[in-house]
Amino acid sequence: MKARPCRLALVSVIVFAGLLGACSPRIGASPTPQAIPRVALMHVGTDHVPPSLGTLVGRLADLGWIDGSADELVARLVQDGHVQGPRIELIWRNLEKEQVEDQAAAFVGDHVDVIVAFEDKSIAAAQAATALMEGPIPVVFLHPSDPVRDGLVESLSHPGGNLTGVFGARDPVARQLELYQQIMPGLRRLLTLVDPTDKATPLLLTEAKDAAGRLGLELDIRETSAQADIERAFDSLAPGEVDGAFLLSPSLRLNFSKLTIELAAEANLPVQAHRKEWLEQGALFSLGVDVGPVGDAGARFVDSILRGTLPAELPVEEVPRIQFAINLARARELGIEVPQDVITRADVVFR
């Protein structure tokens, strides 16, 4: 009979503990919400937004990371510098080349989850900023000049570090010169702008000289690495001294396409471009990678990394499609009669 009060007391304690536990947070019942992943996107070249940004953002939406159309999301990114949804935050920085190293360091300091770097300058800055980290931030690169030659990866199939991404094919310098002459059969001398500080320049210049020798072209080579250099090169031209202008170094195409197109127009000269988007600004033709698939593939890399795959385990993807576009309206302004067989070979024709 004396044991009964003890049993009642024990039951009371158990019931009270249960009620107390019901009012307290329980492990596994309602876990602490995880911070949403932050993806930093960086590009050098403030005179344009890379077309691959739109296809990358659109593909992330298709993969369920963010809501909205690609056009709407890119417009918000460009205007506000970031877009945040319930599953991801995108941070966008379009930079002058002098800003890129500090911005890459800032992304590292902010501990973003992935850095997406568009083209050589931003890729190099992201690589340098993450190199000394323990457990470095993954970097997805888009359309570098040459990821193996430039030391971004050990090989395309085995990246081996914290960088991987999409390689859009090497610069088709010889084909650009051949096409230039086919569009303008009377082409003989080209103002050729090269950036001596661009590590891609020596190889591309050798290819250009070899191609020019085969085609009977003369390259009037001018070293330029800043806006003032390019302006001086055009200002120094006598009427009729050259038949056209040619941007050779990737850094010049990246940073000074718009300027070069404007200066060529003032000098009444044609100029080539590396993407069809520049034809709307006045370039005569373009021959280069179709960057739409590059952005789409880049989004798939971001998706894989955010789901736990290491960059070293993701082989570099090649998107080798080269697209030829021609601006017949600009040709008419310059008095150039483009051969019909050249027009029929074009992927895109601006009339």
ROVEXDO-740189 format. One record per residue (C-alpha): residue number from 1; y, z, x. Coordinates in Angstrom, 2 decimals. Last residue first. Example, Ala and Ser with C-alpha at 12.3 -4.5 7.8 and 13.67 -1.06 7.14 Angstrom:
 resi   north      up    east
    2   -1.06    7.14   13.67
    1   -4.50    7.80   12.30
END
This chain:
 resi   north      up    east
  351   43.35  -93.43   19.52
  350   41.51  -90.54   21.20
  349   37.96  -91.63   21.92
  348   35.10  -89.16   22.44
  347   31.66  -89.86   23.90
  346   32.97  -92.89   25.78
  345   30.58  -95.68   26.69
  344   32.01  -98.06   24.08
  343   35.49  -97.62   25.56
  342   34.30  -98.56   29.05
  341   32.65 -101.74   27.73
  340   35.91 -102.64   25.99
  339   37.92 -102.66   29.20
  338   41.00 -100.39   29.04
  337   44.26 -102.30   29.01
  336   46.71  -99.99   30.77
  335   50.38 -100.38   29.85
  334   51.09  -96.70   30.46
  333   51.93  -95.98   26.82
  332   48.89  -98.04   25.78
  331   46.63  -95.92   28.03
  330   48.10  -92.74   26.52
  329   47.12  -93.91   23.03
  328   43.71  -94.95   24.33
  327   42.90  -91.41   25.46
  326   39.36  -91.39   26.86
  325   36.52  -88.88   26.69
  324   33.37  -88.64   28.81
  323   31.07  -85.64   28.36
  322   28.60  -84.33   30.92
  321   25.60  -82.40   29.60
  320   24.12  -80.18   32.31
  319   23.95  -76.84   30.51
  318   22.03  -74.78   33.06
  317   20.88  -71.25   32.22
  316   20.79  -68.64   34.96
  315   17.55  -66.67   34.79
  314   17.74  -63.31   32.97
  313   15.72  -60.53   34.66
  312   18.43  -59.73   37.22
  311   20.87  -59.36   34.32
  310   18.81  -56.43   33.00
  309   17.56  -56.60   29.41
  308   18.48  -53.62   27.22
  307   19.59  -54.93   23.84
  306   23.18  -55.20   25.06
  305   21.92  -57.39   27.90
  304   20.05  -59.74   25.57
  303   23.04  -60.14   23.22
  302   25.44  -60.79   26.10
  301   23.10  -63.48   27.44
  300   22.84  -65.04   23.98
  299   26.62  -65.09   23.77
  298   26.80  -66.98   27.04
  297   24.48  -69.66   25.66
  296   26.89  -70.38   22.82
  295   29.85  -70.36   25.18
  294   28.18  -72.91   27.48
  293   27.05  -75.05   24.51
  292   30.73  -75.67   23.65
  291   31.70  -76.36   27.26
  290   30.79  -80.04   27.33
  289   30.92  -80.40   31.09
  288   33.27  -82.91   32.63
  287   34.76  -86.36   32.58
  286   38.21  -86.63   31.13
  285   40.56  -89.52   30.48
  284   44.23  -90.47   30.40
  283   45.64  -86.93   30.25
  282   48.44  -86.45   27.72
  281   48.23  -82.97   26.17
  280   45.67  -84.09   23.56
  279   43.66  -85.45   26.46
  278   43.50  -81.93   27.88
  277   40.97  -80.85   25.23
  276   38.56  -83.49   26.54
  275   37.80  -81.42   29.61
  274   37.93  -82.12   33.38
  273   41.17  -84.08   33.37
  272   42.35  -87.37   34.86
  271   45.95  -88.39   35.50
  270   47.89  -91.56   34.64
  269   51.36  -92.08   36.08
  268   54.74  -92.60   34.43
  267   56.36  -90.13   36.88
  266   57.49  -87.91   34.00
  265   54.00  -88.21   32.47
  264   52.42  -87.24   35.78
  263   54.64  -84.16   35.93
  262   53.59  -83.09   32.42
  261   49.88  -83.69   33.11
  260   50.17  -81.76   36.37
  259   51.82  -78.80   34.66
  258   49.19  -78.65   31.91
  257   46.32  -78.88   34.39
  256   47.81  -76.24   36.69
  255   45.68  -73.11   36.68
  254   42.10  -74.20   36.03
  253   42.43  -77.77   37.26
  252   44.14  -76.49   40.39
  251   41.49  -73.84   41.01
  250   38.70  -76.41   40.50
  249   40.08  -78.54   43.38
  248   40.34  -82.32   42.88
  247   43.16  -83.11   40.50
  246   43.77  -86.88   40.71
  245   47.03  -88.72   40.12
  244   47.56  -92.43   39.51
  243   48.64  -95.78   40.94
  242   50.44  -94.44   43.99
  241   53.56  -95.50   45.90
  240   54.83  -97.60   42.98
  239   58.09  -95.69   42.73
  238   58.42  -93.32   45.73
  237   56.60  -90.01   45.49
  236   58.24  -86.92   47.01
  235   59.01  -85.34   43.64
  234   55.32  -85.47   42.68
  233   54.14  -83.56   45.75
  232   57.11  -81.20   45.59
  231   56.23  -80.21   42.00
  230   52.63  -79.58   43.02
  229   53.68  -77.33   45.90
  228   56.16  -75.42   43.70
  227   53.41  -74.69   41.17
  226   51.16  -73.13   43.78
  225   48.11  -74.05   45.89
  224   48.88  -77.59   46.99
  223   47.62  -79.68   49.89
  222   48.39  -83.35   49.37
  221   45.84  -86.13   49.91
  220   46.92  -89.72   49.28
  219   43.40  -91.02   48.65
  218   42.89  -94.72   49.25
  217   40.31  -96.51   47.14
  216   37.91  -99.24   48.30
  215   35.15  -98.02   46.00
  214   32.66  -97.08   48.73
  213   35.36  -95.38   50.82
  212   36.69  -93.54   47.76
  211   33.20  -92.19   47.05
  210   32.82  -90.83   50.58
  209   36.32  -89.36   50.53
  208   35.71  -87.70   47.17
  207   32.40  -86.19   48.26
  206   33.99  -84.79   51.43
  205   36.87  -83.43   49.36
  204   34.44  -81.77   46.96
  203   32.63  -80.02   49.82
  202   35.84  -78.83   51.50
  201   37.55  -77.84   48.20
  200   34.96  -75.47   46.70
  199   36.27  -72.54   48.74
  198   39.69  -72.88   47.08
  197   42.40  -71.81   49.56
  196   43.00  -75.40   50.72
  195   43.92  -76.45   47.16
  194   43.70  -80.22   46.80
  193   45.88  -82.73   44.94
  192   44.99  -86.41   45.31
  191   47.75  -88.96   44.66
  190   45.59  -92.00   44.16
  189   45.81  -95.48   45.69
  188   44.02  -98.71   44.70
  187   43.52  -98.92   40.94
  186   43.64 -102.53   39.72
  185   40.42 -102.17   37.72
  184   41.98  -99.28   35.76
  183   39.34  -97.85   33.40
  182   36.57  -98.87   35.80
  181   38.57  -97.48   38.72
  180   38.98  -94.08   37.06
  179   35.30  -94.14   36.08
  178   34.21  -94.54   39.69
  177   36.59  -91.77   40.75
  176   35.25  -89.41   38.08
  175   31.66  -90.33   38.95
  174   32.25  -89.37   42.59
  173   33.82  -86.04   41.61
  172   31.16  -84.97   39.09
  171   31.80  -81.24   39.61
  170   28.49  -79.37   39.41
  169   26.78  -78.55   36.16
  168   27.65  -76.06   33.37
  167   26.10  -72.95   34.88
  166   25.61  -70.17   32.35
  165   25.10  -66.51   33.06
  164   23.87  -63.97   35.56
  163   25.41  -61.19   37.58
  162   24.13  -57.63   38.15
  161   21.74  -58.59   40.92
  160   18.66  -60.68   41.71
  159   19.60  -63.92   39.93
  158   15.98  -65.17   40.06
  157   15.67  -68.62   38.42
  156   19.15  -69.82   39.40
  155   18.81  -68.39   42.89
  154   20.12  -65.39   44.82
  153   23.06  -65.11   42.44
  152   26.86  -65.05   42.69
  151   26.91  -66.18   46.31
  150   29.27  -69.13   45.90
  149   26.61  -71.69   46.82
  148   24.20  -70.18   44.30
  147   26.64  -69.89   41.38
  146   28.23  -73.34   41.85
  145   31.58  -74.16   40.24
  144   31.24  -71.36   37.68
  143   30.90  -72.34   34.02
  142   30.48  -68.95   32.31
  141   29.60  -65.72   34.09
  140   27.92  -62.72   32.46
  139   28.56  -59.53   34.43
  138   26.46  -56.39   34.00
  137   28.25  -53.16   34.99
  136   26.94  -51.78   38.25
  135   24.34  -49.00   38.42
  134   25.96  -47.34   41.39
  133   29.16  -49.31   41.70
  132   30.25  -50.97   44.93
  131   29.79  -54.56   43.75
  130   31.36  -54.13   40.30
  129   34.96  -54.96   41.27
  128   33.93  -57.71   43.69
  127   31.73  -59.51   41.16
  126   34.35  -59.19   38.42
  125   37.03  -60.62   40.72
  124   34.81  -63.52   41.80
  123   33.99  -64.35   38.17
  122   37.66  -64.17   37.17
  121   38.65  -66.64   39.85
  120   35.67  -68.98   39.39
  119   35.46  -69.65   35.68
  118   35.20  -67.40   32.59
  117   34.03  -63.84   33.21
  116   32.17  -61.86   30.56
  115   32.07  -58.17   31.48
  114   29.51  -55.95   29.80
  113   29.38  -52.26   28.83
  112   32.96  -51.29   29.59
  111   33.31  -48.29   31.88
  110   37.13  -48.07   31.63
  109   37.41  -47.90   35.42
  108   35.27  -51.03   35.72
  107   37.50  -52.83   33.22
  106   40.54  -51.68   35.18
  105   39.08  -53.01   38.44
  104   38.59  -56.41   36.81
  103   42.18  -56.29   35.59
  102   43.52  -55.43   39.04
  101   41.61  -58.33   40.58
  100   42.75  -60.80   37.91
   99   46.48  -60.20   37.90
   98   47.62  -62.58   40.66
   97   45.59  -65.41   39.10
   96   47.60  -65.15   35.90
   95   45.50  -63.73   33.14
   94   43.99  -64.14   29.70
   93   42.47  -60.77   28.76
   92   40.23  -60.25   25.74
   91   38.43  -57.07   24.64
   90   35.58  -57.39   22.14
   89   34.33  -54.24   20.40
   88   30.85  -54.17   18.88
   87   28.78  -52.87   15.95
   86   31.26  -51.51   13.38
   85   33.91  -54.07   14.34
   84   36.66  -54.10   16.91
   83   38.67  -57.12   17.98
   82   40.81  -57.00   21.09
   81   43.78  -58.58   22.86
   80   45.89  -58.60   19.72
   79   47.01  -62.24   19.40
   78   44.31  -63.97   21.43
   77   41.56  -61.79   20.03
   76   42.81  -62.12   16.46
   75   42.95  -65.92   16.72
   74   39.51  -65.93   18.34
   73   38.08  -63.88   15.46
   72   39.56  -66.09   12.77
   71   38.43  -69.32   14.40
   70   34.92  -67.97   15.06
   69   34.51  -66.83   11.45
   68   34.12  -63.16   10.58
   67   31.81  -60.21   11.18
   66   30.59  -58.96   14.54
   65   27.30  -58.29   16.29
   64   25.04  -60.03   13.79
   63   23.66  -62.82   15.99
   62   25.69  -65.38   14.06
   61   28.83  -63.36   14.83
   60   27.94  -63.31   18.52
   59   27.47  -67.09   18.25
   58   30.96  -67.55   16.88
   57   32.44  -65.40   19.64
   56   30.73  -67.50   22.32
   55   31.59  -70.79   20.62
   54   35.25  -69.83   20.40
   53   35.49  -68.53   23.95
   52   33.85  -71.72   25.26
   51   37.03  -73.63   24.43
   50   38.84  -71.73   27.20
   49   42.29  -70.56   26.03
   48   45.11  -72.46   27.69
   47   48.29  -72.20   29.76
   46   47.41  -68.64   30.77
   45   44.74  -69.71   33.22
   44   42.45  -66.98   34.52
   43   39.88  -65.70   32.05
   42   38.47  -62.28   31.15
   41   36.21  -61.04   28.34
   40   35.34  -57.34   28.12
   39   32.43  -56.35   25.90
   38   32.49  -52.81   24.53
   37   29.34  -51.36   23.01
   36   29.75  -49.04   20.02
   35   29.73  -45.35   20.87
   34   26.56  -43.68   19.61
   33   26.72  -41.52   16.50
   32   25.29  -38.04   17.12
   31   21.87  -37.92   15.54
   30   21.43  -36.80   11.91
   29   17.86  -35.54   11.37
   28   16.60  -36.05   14.91
   27   17.79  -32.72   16.20
   26   18.92  -30.59   13.29
   25   22.50  -29.66   12.47
   24   22.68  -26.31   10.64
   23   22.76  -25.56    6.90
   22   19.07  -26.18    6.43
   21   18.36  -23.98    9.43
   20   20.17  -21.09    7.81
   19   18.16  -21.56    4.64
   18   14.94  -21.60    6.62
   17   15.94  -18.54    8.60
   16   16.71  -16.71    5.36
   15   13.33  -17.68    3.88
   14   11.51  -16.55    7.03
   13   13.39  -13.22    7.12
   12   12.70  -12.58    3.45
   11    9.00  -13.36    3.92
   10    8.87  -10.83    6.77
    9   10.59   -8.19    4.68
    8    8.18   -8.77    1.83
    7    5.22   -8.44    4.19
    6    6.61   -5.20    5.62
    5    7.21   -3.81    2.12
    4    3.53   -4.58    1.26
    3    1.92   -2.87    4.29
    2    2.42    0.64    2.88
    1    0.00    0.00    0.00
END
